[in-house]
Amino acid sequence: MNRSLIIQSDNTVMLLTSDPMFDSVKNELIKFSEIKMSPDTMYVYEITALSIWNAIAIGIEKDYIINMLNDNSIHPVPASVVNYISKWYNSYGVVVLEAHNDKHFFLRVSEANLRIKLKENSVISTMLCEEVKDGFLIQPNHRGEIKSVLMKNNVSVNDKIGYSAGNELSFKIRSVHLTKNFDIEIRYYQEESCSAVFSAGNGVVVLPCGSGKTMVGIRFAEMCQTTTLIVTNSAASVKQWKQSLLDFTDLTEDQISCYDANNKTFAPVTICTYHMLAYKSKGEFIHFNRFIQQSWGALILDEVHLMPANMFRIVASFQATKRLALTATFVREDGREKDIFTLIGPKRYDKPWKDLEAQGYIASVNLKELRVPLTKKDKKSYLEAKNYQDKLDIAVMSENKVEAIRFLLAKHKGEKILIIGQFVDQLEVISGMLNIPVVHGQNSDKEREFYYDKMRSDNINELIASSIANAALDIPGISVVIQISFLGGSRNEEAQRVGRATRPKDCPAYFYTLVSKDTMEEAQNFNRQQFLTGEGYKYEIQEMAMVA
Amino acid sequence: MESLTIMPNFIIMAEVSNRNYMDNLYGILRCYCEVIANVEHIDSYRITPESFWKGMNSVPDVDFIQLLKDNTKMEIPKNVITDLDNFKSKFGIITLIGDDCLKVKNEDILTEIKNNTKLNEMIYEYEDDLIFFEGDINTIQKILQNDLSCPVKFRASKVKSYILDDGLNHCLVKAVSPDRALKLLYGKHNTINEENLRSLMNYKKADITDEVINDFMKYLITNINKHFVCMIQVSDDANRKAVKY
């Protein structure tokens, strides 16, 4: 038998991409391990407690995993790995959450030692109402929180209470797109990811930008056939979701509501922003309190990496609802990924960017870092700057970046180009100099949508945008993205911005980052590239010759 | 036989079973990289600018980039080579001399240092391309790396400036220049006493015993070739005069 895995005692599993069995082994591995890195030479996976519990949730037996590892491992599988898998397998089911009566749920804990530990835990003990035989009674509103705390303590909870059915909503995905008239086909990974979450009842799906995550959400809602709440990160995205639902399903206008400042009505499918849901007035979540009174059977959280931290408590209130979270980059700069897992559900599906690129589902993007020298004047100011922030301001606003943009616009004349940056002042200046429209947070939704539509309908080929265009902006056909300034070393932002160019298209796509040469922007950009290089992307670094 | 796989995210995978790796590369990789995992089959490392510069200080006689090229199984990603060359080009611009002096080779960097508010709180004197500072070199290094993306090169013989009173009215001063030696004595330290001596020699609590002084003398003799040493005669009333450079 051909053996292709290197399994190590730190629970990492490595798979060489050159192996003839690569594809089949990879598909097996993802069922019980998490992919950590997928550069072009070697994929690296990690077996974790969570990945084992996920495997159990989809019915995979312990022996199946151990046999698969034994059959494919180049070296004997370390005993510690087998023990680790057994340990987490055996821990599953020790704690079970069950319905009890109208006022309480029953937290069944079958191990006496664990019951003592829970009572001694200062946080958990506050949620235990009463000790009964083999467990504790808890209040229903602690359902999410107690699972979250227990998971942080490496205790899995098998939640058997089930989900609210919501109100029935009958609809189906069209066979032909309503406005563009093409045949609608659910891609294999969209179907797989939906099924994984639907069968488990909750979970996170990680798919690259441009791979059709909205379609995953729509398919999930179709599977659920119930009243559905969709929460996303911007007003533009709310509108895009509505349009997609109309285009891809037989839902009608009156069945979809965009809940916003002007419209406070609910419909069988309601879409709103995180900001709206988490909005507080006089200490009260005024909108959320209205939402929670509705009967929702499904909750879809779009771009979940952007979910504000104050949404965590709100999400905990939706434990009775089937939940799907969508993201392209499960990297939160605040490090709270684990909170998402515990409150929404674990990562159920993850597909490397390069896999989908190779299969033609997302565009191939050439990544280039262009190092632009400062002008003499800028350089003098940079050298004489008093502190980090002053230096950064000069590096970001470098005059020569404008010349570099001119050069790239000429090089890609006729292509659809998005110029994206961090600082509104800089964007406004460049907009004036190059006579290209600009959109940012200070524009009204209507103004922004006006320019997005112009790009979509090919009335303009060039647009400047602030970070509001980082995510959930669907403008197909963008083949060139020029990043002129950015938020420090954010890996997430980098991946999202590259994602503006990954929508499938006929021509190759380019993503340029303009970095002022010999400034701290170089170091920041080094950090930014770490997520995508881990996904197998390669950056080409070039120095631009400029007139000083 | 090649044993390394270098990935575009600056991660290096090394085959433990490869003799060349264990015999010749293991120690060097630990100096130049952060260790992610040392396990039974594949060791993994991550290169960062800081780890690379730390390696250049620890094992300066190794051409790390060439070593990677010689031992990689597949071509090194271009972005990795470009960035490593860039990190390397910055090393040596700023060199620590003695315990309180930085020599700066590049005019632009010198200008940046002179204008940096945080650094200037720690710098008390400039002398051509030399900068004299008070405080912890690690703090200064952190600011230099963060604000200027420029590391500090430590000399191979990481010696401090020393003043030694031999108890016979002579002081041996080790410093980067004769002027500096005198300044150390006349400017910074008004008197040479046991307390100063202990502080300068880093013997904060221990008594200065004959044994310590002998060890120190031996140390100086083996390390003086790159530094100026001056002998100071100390008069009874603590007025000192340089008698020999």
Contacts between the chains, C-beta under 8 A, distances in Angstrom:
chain1	res1	chain2	res2	distance
A	6	B	41	5.0
A	6	B	42	5.7
A	8	B	37	7.4
A	8	B	39	4.2
A	8	B	40	5.8
A	8	B	41	5.7
A	8	B	42	6.6
A	9	B	39	5.7
A	9	B	40	6.1
A	10	B	37	5.3
A	10	B	39	5.2
A	12	B	37	7.0
A	12	B	39	7.5
A	14	B	13	7.7
A	14	B	42	6.0
A	37	B	7	7.6
A	37	B	9	7.2
A	37	B	11	7.2
A	39	B	7	4.3
A	39	B	8	6.0
A	39	B	9	6.6
A	39	B	11	7.8
A	41	B	5	5.4
A	41	B	7	6.6
A	41	B	74	6.0
A	42	B	5	6.4
A	42	B	7	7.5
A	42	B	13	6.6
A	74	B	41	7.9
A	75	B	40	7.6
A	75	B	41	6.1
A	78	B	40	7.0
A	369	B	79	7.8
A	379	B	108	7.7
A	382	B	112	7.9
A	383	B	108	5.5
A	383	B	111	4.3
A	383	B	112	5.1
A	383	B	115	6.8
A	384	B	111	6.7
A	384	B	115	4.7
A	385	B	112	7.9
A	385	B	115	6.4
A	386	B	115	6.0
A	386	B	116	6.8
A	386	B	117	4.7
A	387	B	116	7.0
A	387	B	117	5.4
A	387	B	118	6.9
A	387	B	147	7.4
A	388	B	146	6.9
A	388	B	147	5.0
A	391	B	147	6.9
A	518	B	108	7.8
A	519	B	149	7.9
A	520	B	146	7.9
A	520	B	147	7.1
A	520	B	148	7.9
A	520	B	149	5.8
A	522	B	86	7.2
A	522	B	149	6.5
A	523	B	49	6.8
A	523	B	149	4.9
A	526	B	49	7.1
A	526	B	83	6.4
A	529	B	9	7.7
A	529	B	79	7.4
A	530	B	9	5.6
A	530	B	10	7.8
A	533	B	7	7.3
A	533	B	8	4.1
A	533	B	9	3.7
A	533	B	10	7.5
A	533	B	77	7.9
A	533	B	79	7.3
A	534	B	7	7.9
A	534	B	9	4.5
A	534	B	11	7.9
A	536	B	8	7.4
A	537	B	8	7.0
A	538	B	8	4.9
A	538	B	77	5.4
A	538	B	78	7.0
A	538	B	79	6.1
A	539	B	8	7.3
A	539	B	79	4.4
A	540	B	78	6.3
A	540	B	79	6.9
A	541	B	78	7.4
A	541	B	79	5.6
A	541	B	82	4.3
A	541	B	83	7.1
